[in-house]
Amino acid sequence: MTRNKKLLFFLPLAFVALASFTYIIQSDKESAIDQALMQNLKVLHYSPLEINDAVSEKIYELYIKRLDGGKKFLVQSDVDELKKLNHSIDDDINKGTFNFFDKSLEIITSRIEEAKTYYTDVLTKPMDFTKEETVETDGEKLKFSSSKEDLKDAWRKSMKYNVLAKMFEIMDAQQKAKEKSDTVQIKSKEVVVVEARKKVLKMYDDYFKRLKKYNRNDRLAMYFNVITSIYDPHTEYFAPKDKAAFDAGMSGQFFGIGAQLQEKDDYIKVTNIIPGTPSYRQGQLKTGDYILKVAQGAEEPVDVADMQLNDVVQLIRGKKGTEVRLTVKKPDGSIIIIYLIRDIVVMEDTFAQSVLLKGKKNIGYIKLPEFYDDFNGTGGRSCSRDVKKELEKLKDENVDGVILDLRNNGGGSLNDVIEMAGLFIDKGPMVQVKSKTGSPEIKEDPDPSITYSGPLTIMVNSNSASASEIMAAAIQDYKRGVIVGTSPTTYGKGTVQRVYELDPSLPPSMASLKPLGAVKVTMQKFYRINGGATQLRGVTPDIILPDPYYLLDLGEKESDYPMAWDEIASAKYKELKPDYSVKKLKENCEARMKKNTGFGILEEAARRVKRQKDSSVVSLNFDKYMTEQKRFKAESQKMEDLDKELSSIDVITLKSDAFPASDTVKVNKAKEFQKTLKKDIYLNETLNIMNEMR
């Protein structure tokens, strides 16, 4: 089974030679990559761009952002010098030249060398933590320094901030150890600051060693990816070594923690959590988190800022059963350490599973982590067939309703989502798929039978993407069930990508330049049967239950240059007539939430997260910094205290799934799964909603 079909809806890997290619014949490999890449984008992309001055400006802005997103190296005069060439980038691309790139490489290389001298002097001397000064921690809000003197001062503040953060980490660890043992000696503030400075000094030493390894080819791959990113966030260039890593990921063999990552603005961002993996089971690492540091167990963590993705992956991977600790920055700006034990994928955790929720009514619950399929036709599992089996089992239990949980489901098989929606609807269109030419293709339910006709709710959140959005949209458009979400919209990815090798595009005379790498191109868009795209806007739930991040802009809209929302003609379909009022269900839900202290805490957390996201200025005064960090910790504890079993959820294993008590592995897995559900405040309220549906 292909594991990372999520969020992408990949079609099979293709190898093509485009007869329409014309080459500016070059013996230079870089120029060959440029020409092959641009021709593929021109011929294949859903919305090809004319490479002109307007596009050139966009490339310039995004390139500067990615070249020095933290404003650590360039000063304003450097940016001004590069801006003189911002209208020549299109000429470079069209001619296969690299004047702008070469100039930027010359400048950034020089500035990195100069920056090496900034940190050693500061970190080997005492720091004044009584001084009233602040630092901006969001690189996008910073301006480039006006002079090298200002840049040096910015480095001083950044290092001071890192020392304070390390001090808090050391002191917090000491306090935890003290609570466990009276023999632990608490170090003085003076000792802690010296220890923190030494650790931060090593962190910067390692940082510059990594930067030294970042060569021209690495920078050039980043430059090409800036160009592809102007088309849309999912169109991407893979240098030959990155293509190999991509193929390894597509093969289904995951080692380490099971998180899909990408480089974004000097940091490593979590783009997906793979079902059945340590990250999925542990639960703290989320899509949208930024990984700041990686540690092998209790060893000193490695700062991964500006580290290449492949190098970060190598740090995270390791032998099964060993511990890796991730220092993670959450969307609200809070920083936590997540402890994970490396392991392989537990396949059973990726498949659909169901239980009975007993209360006022008997409600069936189906968890679907992803839309998996037997892509290779070898008789493997299919999520639509599996969900059908689960529905049949729930019908045997005489359930009064069904909850299909698609939270954090990043997508997968298009055919399966069409068949799955058809389990609840007798016939009709399920989704529309449009290429850049021709009319939209309407995908119909292939089976006129209905597996389950009773009350239905579908649970989604901001990480429900692609196939999950198609499923939720179809059910919503037919008015077949109620969509309950913990965010204002789902992810908003309504596009299809395909991967093409660049080598077949080379004429025989240039074969010696292989390998060139590959390009992943957006080729199609999805549309609801009502005509609206799922792209960018996603699906708006009928009822929204607030989570701590629901006030933030998350999902596709957070990306650079996402493809726009649009709409096409509606397909012909007939809405159903439910015997319940969504408006009344929503009103009753809101009334219950106002009385529920748990949702009050979640609302408070959401407002706090929004404030912290908007206010990214941090005090460098020791007392103020420590007070603020302790406040963050106390507020986080409120959320942890909320994570307790809810007495109103009685989770029962289905009769057909019963197994002997002697099978301790299955017993323990079932207990863990059911324990998670009993703590789920959102599932509890969804049960309340279902109790009011007929």
N, C-alpha and C positions, 0 to 999 in steps of 0.2 A: 504493500500500500504506500502510495506516495504521500509523504508526511506533510510537507509544507505547501500543499495546495491552498492553505488558508490565506485569506486576504487577497490572493492573486488570481485565482481561477485560471491557472496555467493550462494552455492547450499543449499537446505533445511537442517535445523538442523537435525543431525542424532544421534541416540543412538545405539551403536553397542557393541557387546562383541566379541573380537577377539579370536577365538579358539586356535590360534597358540601361545598365550601368555604363557610364562613360568615365574614363579616368584621365586625370592629369597625371601622365605617367611619371612616377617618381621612383627613385631607387631607395628613398628614405622610408623606413618603417613607420615612423610617426605620421608622415603625410599619408601613407597608405591607410592607416587606421582612421585618420580624419576623413578621407574620401569615402572609404567603405561604410563608416558609421553614418555619415550624412546622407549617402545614397539610400541606405536602408531606411532611415527615418523619413526621407522624402517619399519613398515608394510605399512604405508599410504603415506608417503611423496614422491613427484615426483622424488626427487634426494636424497635418504637416504644416510647418511654419516656413514662411519666406525669410531667409536669412538676410536681414537688412539692418539698418542702423537702430531701429526700434528694438529688435531682438538683441542686437549687440549691447545695448544699454542694460537690458535685463540680465544678460550673461555677466556683464561687468559687476553689477550690484551683487548678484548671488556669489560670484567668484570671490569678491573681496570679503564677503561675509564668511565664506568657508575657508579662505586663506588665513584669516586672522579674526575669527569670531569673537574671541575674548579681548581683542584690542591689546594684546600683550607685546607685539613686536613693531608694528607699523606706526609711524607718526603721521599727522595730517599731510605733511609735505610729500610723503611717499604715496599716499592715496591720491593726492592731487596730480602727481607725476603720472601715475597709472591711468588716471581719468582722461589724460590727454589722448590716450589710445583707445578710449571706450567705444569710439565709432569705427575703429579699424578691426575689431574682433571679427566682424562678418567677413571682411576682406581676407583675413587670415584663414577663416574656415573654408571659404570658397576656393582659395588658392592652395590650401594645404600648407600654409606657412604658420609660424608661431612667434611672431614679433611681440605681441602682448604677453603671451605666456613666458617667453624668454626673459622679458624685462621684469615681470613679477617674480620669477625664480631668482633672478640676480638680486633683487631688493630684499626678498624675504630671507634668502641665505645670509646676506650681510647682516640683517637685523638680528637674526638668531645668534650669530656669532657675538654681536655686541651685547645681547641680553645675558650671555653667560657670565659676564662680569658684574651683573646687577645684584645677584642674590647672595653670593658668598660673603661679601662684606657685611650685609645686613644681618644675616643669620648667625654670624659669629660674634655679634655684639649684643649687649643688653637692649631690651625694648621697653619703651615707656607705655604701660598699659593703663595709666591714669589719665592720659590725654584724651580729650573729647574730639574724636574724629570717627568718620564712618567710611564704609566701602560699599560700592554698588556691586552686587553679585550676579546681576543679569547682564551678560555681554551685549545683548541687543539694545539695552538702555544706555550703554556707555558711548561716549564720543571718543574718537581717536585723539591721543595726546597731541597738544599743539607743539611740543618740543621734546627733545630727548630728556631734558631735566624733568618735565612733567611725567614722562613715561617711567623714568626711574622711581619717581615718587609713587606712581601707580603700582609698580612692582613691590615697593616697600609695604604699601597698604595690603596688597594681596598676600604677601608673606606673613604679615602680622595676623591677618585673618586666618591663615592656615595654621599658624602657631596656636592661636586661641582655640581653634577647632580641635587640634591635637591635644591641647591641655584639657579641654572638657572631656574628650574621649578617655584620657588617662585617669582623670579624677573620677569620672563616672564608673569606670571599671574598678577602681580602688574601692569605691563606696559599695558596689555590688559584692565585691570579695569580702569586705568588712562585715556585711550583713550575714555572710555565710560562716565567717570565722573571726573570733575575737583576737586571734593572734596576728592578723594582718596589720601591718604598720602603714599608716597614712603618710605619704610623702608631703613635705612642705611645698608651698606654692613656688618657692625659689628653685627647689630641686625639680619640680614638674616642668617649669618653664625651660630649664636647661635641657631636660630630656626631650621636650617637645621641639625645641629648636634643632637639636641634632637629627631628629627623625624627619623634620621638614627639609633640612639640608640634604639628607640622603634622597628624599623624594625628588628634589629638584635636580640632583646629580643624575639620578636615573632618568628623569624626564628629558634632560638634554642629551643623554646617551641615545635615547630612542629617537629624538629628533635628528640626530646625526645619521641614523640609518635610513631616514626618510629621503629617498633619492629622487632623481629626475623622473623615473618611470612612475613612481608613486604619485608624485605631484601631477604628472601628466594625466594619469588615470582620474584623479580628482577633477582636473580641468575638463576632461571629456564628460564626466558625470555632471558637472555644472551645466554643460550644454544640453545633455539629455534631460536634466531636471526642468529646464525651461518648457519642455513639451508637456510634462506632467510628472508627479512624484514617483510613479511606478515604472517609468521608462528609464533604463539604466544600462550603462556600459560596464562590461566585465573584462578587465585585463586578463590575459591568459591564466595567471595564478589565481585570480579571483574566480574565474570560470570553473576552475578545478574545485575550488571550495564550494561553489554553488552546486555543482553536480553531486558532491559528497552529501550536501544537505538534502537534495532531491532524492537521493537513493534510499532514504528512510532510516539510515543508521545514525542515531543521535547519541552522543556521549556527553557526559558532564551534567548539566542542570536542566537542559531542555528549554532554553529561551532563544528566540530568534532576535538578532541584534542588527543595528545599522549605525553607521557613523553619521552624526548630525551636530554641526556647529561645535567642533572640537571635542565632543563627548560621544559616548556609546549609549544609544537609546534602545530600550526594549520595545520591539515591534509586535511580538507575539509570544504567548506562553503555550508550549506544546502539550496537549493532553497526555496524561500517563507518565509525565516526567517528574523529577524531584521538585522543580519550581511549581508545577501544577499542583502537586500533592501538598507541598509546604504552604503555599497560598499567599505569601507576603509580596513576592515579586510580581509586579503588574505591568501590563502594556502601558507605555508612556513614561515609565521610570527611566532615570539616567544612572548608569553605573559609573561611579567616580573612582573606586578602588577595588582591587581584587587581592585577597590574601589566601595563602595556602594554610588552612587551619589557623593556629595561633601565631603564625609568622607575621612579620611586619608587612602590612598591605602595600601593594604597588599602585601608585597613582596612574590611571589609564587615560588621563586627559591628553588629547592629541595623539594617542596611540592608534596605530592602524588596526582595523577590525580583526584581521587574521591573527594578529599578535594577542589581542584581548581574548579571542576565542581559545588560543593555545594556553593562556593563563587559566582560563575557567575550566577547561577540560583536564581530566586526570583519571587516575585509577578508580574503579568502582569501589565505593565504600569510604573514600577519603573526603575530608571536609574542605569546602571552599567558602570563604566569607566575602560577601559583596557589600561595599559601602554604597548606598543608593540614595539618590536625591529624588524625592517624590514631587509630583506636580505642584504641591503647595509650597515647595522650597525646603521642607523638613528633610533631615538626613538620618537614615537608620542603617544599621548593620544587619544583614540577612545571612543566617547560617544555613548552608545546604550540604547535603551528603550526595556526592556524585553517584549516579546510577543510570541504568538503561531505561528505555521506555517500557512501562508495564502496559502491554497491549490492551488488556481488559479495561483499563481506565479510559481508553480512547473510544470505546464502543458505547452505544446506547444502553442505558440501564434504567430500570423502573422499580418503584416501591409504591406501597399503598399508604396514604395519609388519612388516618382516621380521626374524625372529629364530629362536627354536626352532620357532615356528610362524608361519604367515602370518596376520596379524590385520588385519582391515579396521577403519579408524577413520573415524567420521563426526562432524564438528563441526557442531552446530546452534545458532547464536547466539540464535535466537528462533523462536517458532511463528507464522510469517507466513502470510498467506492473501490471496487475491484478494477482499477484502471488498466491493469495488464490482462484482464480476461482469464485469470488462472483459477477462478472459483473461490476467490476471497470474499471477505465480508462487504456488505453494502448497507449503508445507513438507512436507506428507504425500506429495504427488506427487514432490517432489524427493528426499526420503529413499528412496522406493521405487526411483527411478532409480539412486540411489547404491548401494542394496543389490543391484540387478541387476548393476551394474558390478562390485561386489566378488565376487559369486557367479561371474562370469566369470573372476575372478582365482583362483578355488578357495581362498578364505580359510577358515581353520580356526575363525574366530570373529569377532565384530563388537563394537566398542566404540562406543556412542553417547554423545557428550560433551554434557551439558546444563549444565555449570558456567556460572554467570553468565547463564543463560537465564531472563529474567524472565517468560516466558509469552507469551500471545497467543491464537490462534484455538482455541476449544473444539472445533469440528468437526474441525479438523486433528489435534488430539491424539488424538481418538477413532479417526480413520482410521489414524493412525500406529501406535498401539498394536496395531491390528488387523493390521498388516503382520507381526507376530510371533506372533499368536494366531489360531486359525481362527474362533472365534465366541464370543459371550458378552458380558456387560455390561462397560463400561470405567469408568464413573463414574456417580454419582448426583447430581442437581441438585435442590435443594429451595427453594421459595419460602416465604413466611411462612404461606401457607394451602395446603391441599391436600397430597396425598401426594408423596413424592419421585419425580422422573422418572428412570427408569433409561435411560442412553444406551448403546445396543448397538453392537458392531462391525458396520458395514453390509456388510462383504465377507467371505464365508466362506473365501476363499482365504488362504494364508500365503505371503508373499514370501520370508521367511527363517526357517528352522527350527533353525539351528545355535546354538552357544554365544553368549551375549549378556551384556555388562555395560553398565550405564548409570552414567556419572560425574555426580555432583551436588556442590553446595556450599551454603553458607548463602544465596547469592544465586540459587539455583534456585527459582523461584516459580511459583505458579499452574498453568499448563499443564504445566510441567516436573514439578511435584509430582504431577499427575494421571497423567502418563506413568509416572513412577517407581513410584507406588503401584500402578497396574494390573499392571505387570510383576512387582512384588514379591508382590502378592496371589495372582497366578496361579503364582508360583514359576517364572516363565518365564526369569528371568535374575538376575544378582547386581547389587545397587546398591552402588556404591563412592562414598563421600563424604569430603570433607575437612573436615567439620563434623559435630557430633552429630545435627543435623537440617537439613532444607532450610528455606527462608524461613518458611513457615507462613501463606501467604495463600490462604485457601480461600473467598473471597467474590467476588461479582459486583456491579459498580456500573453505574448508568445516569445520564445527565445530563438534567436537566429545566430548561427555561427557567421563570423565575418570572412573566414578563410575562403569559402566557395566563391566569394565575389571577386577574388584576385584573378587577374589574367595569368596565363601560364608563365609569362615572362617575369612575373613578380613572385613566383612560388617560394623563392628563398626567404621572403619576408615573413612567412608563417612562423608561429601562430599570431593572429591579430586579436584574438579574444572573441567576444560575443556581445550582442545587444538584446535586451529585453524590451519589447515594444508594445505599447498599448494599441490594440487593434479594433476593439469593439466596446460598446456601452450597453448596459442593462437599463430597461425601462419597465416600470410597473404596468399592469394591464390597464390602469387608468390614464396612462400616457406620460406620467411624471418620471423623471430619472431617479434612481436611488443614489446616483452620484452626488456627493457633497452634502446634500440635505439628509440622506439616510431615510429612516422611517420614524415618524413622530409617534410615540406610544399613545394609546387612548388614555391611559392612566399612568402618571409619573410618580414614583416613590423616590424621594431624594436620597442620593448617596453623598459622601463628602466631596465629590468632585463634580457634582451636577451643574454647578454654576460656572465651570471653566469651559472654554472652547477646546474640545478634544476631538480626535478622529481626523478624517481627511482634511477638514477645514484648517487644521493646524499646520498642514504641509505647505511647502513652497510651491506656488503655481499649480494648484489642483485644477483639474478640468472642471468646467462650469456645469451647473445644473441647467437642464433644459427639458423640454417635453415634446412629445410627438402625439399623433392621433391615438385616442383610446382604442383598445381592442374591444370587440363585441363580447360582453359578458353580462350576466344577470345577477344583481345583488340579491342576497338572501334576506329574509325578514326574521331577525332574532326575536325571541319572546322576552327580551330583557332590554332595559334602557341603559346604554353606555353612560349617558349623562347622569342618571340616577346612581349608577355604580360608582362613578367618579365622585359625586357629591358625598356619598356615604363613606367612601374611602378617606376623603379629605377630613371629614368630621372625626373619623376614628384616629387619624394621624395627629390631629390637634390634641387629643386626649392621651396620646401614647408618649411617655417620657423618652422612649428609645428614639422615636422619630424627631423629638425635640432636640436630643443630643446630636442627631445627624444633621439637622438644619443648622444648628449652632456650628458644627464642624465645617459645614459647607461654606458658611459665611466667613469663618476663620481662614479656611483654605484660600478663598477668593482674596481676602485682605492680604494674606502672606504672599500670594502670587503677584498682586499688584504692587506691594511694597517690598522691594528686594534689597533695600539699603540696610546694612548691618553695622551696629556699633562696634568699634574697636577698643572701647573701654572695658577692662576686664570685668568689673562688677556688673555693668549693664549687659554685657554679652552673656555672662553666666546666668543672670536672672532670666534673660530671654530664653535661653536654651532650656532652663528648668521649667519655664512656663510651657514651652512646646512639648516637653516630655509629659507634663501633667495633663495637658489636653489630649495627647495621644493615649494616655492611660485611660481616659474616659471612654475612648473608642474600644480599647481592649476589654474594659469592664462590661461593655455592652454585648460583647461576644460570649453570651451564656445561653444555655439551653432554654428554649421556650416551652413551657408546660403544655401549651395548646397544640403542639405538633406531636402527634403520636405516629411514629414511622414504623411500618410493618413490612417485613419481607413477604413477597408474593408466595402463595402456596406452590406455584409451579417452579419457583426458584429455591425452594427449601433444600438444604443440604445438611448432612449429618454433623452433629456437634464435634465429632472427632476430626473434621476437616478444619483445623485451627486457622489455616491461612485464609480460607474463605470467610470464616466466622469473624476474624479480626478485620478483614477488608470491609465486610458488610457493616460492622460496628462503626468503623471510621466514617464510612459514607453516610450512615444514618445520623451519626453524631453531628456532622457538618450541617445536615439539613435541619436538625433540631435547633441550631444556633442562628438560623437564617431568618432575620426579621422581615426581609422582603418576601420570602416564601410564605411566612406566616400571614402577612397581609394579603398576598395573592390568594391564599386559602379563604380568607374572609370574603374576598371578592367573589370567589367561586361559589361560596355558600349562598350568595344572593342571586346567582344565575340559575335559571331553570333548565 
